[in-house]
Amino acid sequence: MKYKINLFGITRDIVGSNITEIEMNQSANVLGILSKLKTDYPKLQAIKSLMVAVNSEYAESDLLLSENDEIALIPPVSGG
């Protein structure tokens, strides 16, 4: 299955694009997608509080994803 992930902030800088696509052998949950991204882009491992949003809502790690879901990687945000 193919998943398209929207990237913001430092995640966009690490990947080098505002969107990336990954392919998994089977349907995946949020944790599986996050693990694959951290394997493909090891610098993502340094981000301690990386969140995943699915269909515009923060998602739990066990949420099962479909190919049509809107997935976004949300890095920590500092205010000013």
N, C-alpha and C positions, 0 to 999 in steps of 0.2 A: 504494500500500500504506500502511496505517496502522500506526504504531508507538506503543506506550504506554511512556513513560519515567518511572521513579520518580526522585524528586529528594530530595537530602539536604543538610543544612547550608546553606551560602551559596547553593547552586544553587536550593534551595527558596525562599529569600528573594528571589532575583532574579526567578524566574518567578512567584512569588506563589501557589504551590500545591505540594503534595507529589507530584503526578502531572501530566504533560502528555502530549498526544498530537500527533504530527505526521504529515503525509501526504506521501509521496514518489511521484513518477510511476512509479517502477519499484523493484524490490528494491534495497536499499541495504546498504552495509557500515558498519562502526562509524565510519569517518572521514566518510562522507557524512551520517550522522545527527548527528554532532558538529558538522560544518560548518553544517548546517541550523539546529541549535539556536543556534549562535553568531550566525547571521544574524538569526534571529527574536528573540533576546535578546542584544543586543550587549554587555551588561555581563559575560556569560560569557567574553568574550574576555580579560578581565583576569585570569582564573584560569589560572595557568601550568601547573599539574600536574593537570589535570582527567582523571580516569580513567573508563572505561566498563566496567561489568560486564554480562555477558550470561549469563543462567541461573546466577547466583551465582558466576561466575568472571570475573576480569579478562580483558578481551578485547583482542586485537591490532587495529590499525586496519583491516586488510584482511578481517576476519571478515565473511562475508555473513550478513545477518540475515533472519529470517522474522517474519511478523506475530505469531506465537505466542510469540516469545522474551520473556523477562523482562529488560528493559533498565533499568539504573540508572546515574545520573550520580553519581560519587563525587568530591567535592572533597577537597583536601588536609586532613589531620587533624593538629591539633597536640596533643601530649600535655602532661600536667601532673602 
